[in-house]
């Protein structure tokens, strides 16, 4: 029986590369990027390959749609005839507590760095001021919208050669920028305990710099930052309009780059849009790698909900998760950022307690309404959806109501009907009447068709996300 490190001469990562390539071709870019690419190949204690998905939702999708084919492809390329096991990250992490497992490769990994040394997170990693222990790579849920930023963060944290510098993450509040900075700091410190890692918010940078001017201790302030091996500054847009702080940050950044030290920033906008910051600093911020964290799609929101519920289950002693329609409601109808979504899950779990697993959808909605004011969310009308959809697809609203059945009109019409069902309380017959007097079965078909396309057509998925974002905005 093979041990943990006794892999076959045909390395599993080589087999998985071939399998993943075939799955990309067969499934299409949309499903592949949503469910296969974010997964990681690891091994169990017996040395057998395990495909670890970021969420239970992704695991279930893969089991239904790709596992049988993945094992067929695996058998074609693996002379040892090993089978591919499937687990979610939470399942894999729970099992690894009793039997540590070794990472093998990431499906779309950008890193080829040596594995981190085995250290105690609590004892061996020196505390970096300002970091939160819960914000690690293990608690971050990657998916469409943040996968590239997540991959680049892992690369920075491994101290890998050939890195981009500086790295700049941008996106709306509450979409994971601070989480990634914390995760980078924890991982980087775990891998190089002798390295000096400094984490600051831009507000802290400014206030500390101003205090050093008042105390005439600017030399000590500069030495503290410019001696860092890795400097991470959160919400750099805060220094907009603060001339002296911008000047100091510019010289700090220049000194660190000249000495090949690593620097990571976050902001709510890309550097080119930080108009309150002087041009030469903007230029330096843009000179490395700029990564966007976009609005979370449904798959990612479901993953975040599941991860949050796993954490709460351990703290609250709740054995069962809510029913699927309750999870779907949270993912679809709770407005706002990931942070607000996590707040909704907290509220639901705290309010329901031991009844969480048996909550009906109506009960969940009733519990959330007084706390999160979900019912007070801006009311969206069918007319508004029609106008917004027509504008997005460069059509007229009348086109969506017409009898035209060409693909250029029919597909946007179906998308608009799907949005009406998701964002209004109108029934199928009512929606049909508002689309030129169509039958309710036409609307039902449109809704089912768009649901299918969201899993297979990347462009439609992007269009729906963009329209949903505008409706919620």
Buried (B, 14 or more C-beta within 10 A) or exposed (E): EEEBEEBBEEEBBBBBBBBBEBBBEEBBBBBBBBBBBBBBBBBBBEBBBBBBBBBBBBBBBBEEBBBEBBBEBBBEBBEEEBEBBBBBBBBBBEBBEEEEBBEBBBBBBBBEBEEBEEEEEEEEBEEBEBBEEEBBBBBBBBBBBBBBBBBBBBBBBBBBEEBBBBBBBBBBEBBBBBBBBBBBBBBBBBBBEEBBBBBBBBEBBBEBBBEBEEEEBBEEBBEBBBBBBBBBBBBBBBBBEBEEBBBBBBBBBBBBBEEEBBBBBBBBBBBEEBEEBBEEBBEBBBBBBBBBBBBBBBBBBBBBBBBBBBBBBEEBEBEEBBBEEBBBBBBEBBBBBBBEBBBBBBBBBEBBEEEBBEBEBEBBBEBBEEBBEBEEBEEBEBEBBBBBBBEBBEBEBEBBBBEBEEEEBBBBBBBBBBBBBBBBEBEBBBBBBBBBEBEBEBBBEBBEBBEEBBBEBBEBBBBBBEBBEBBBE
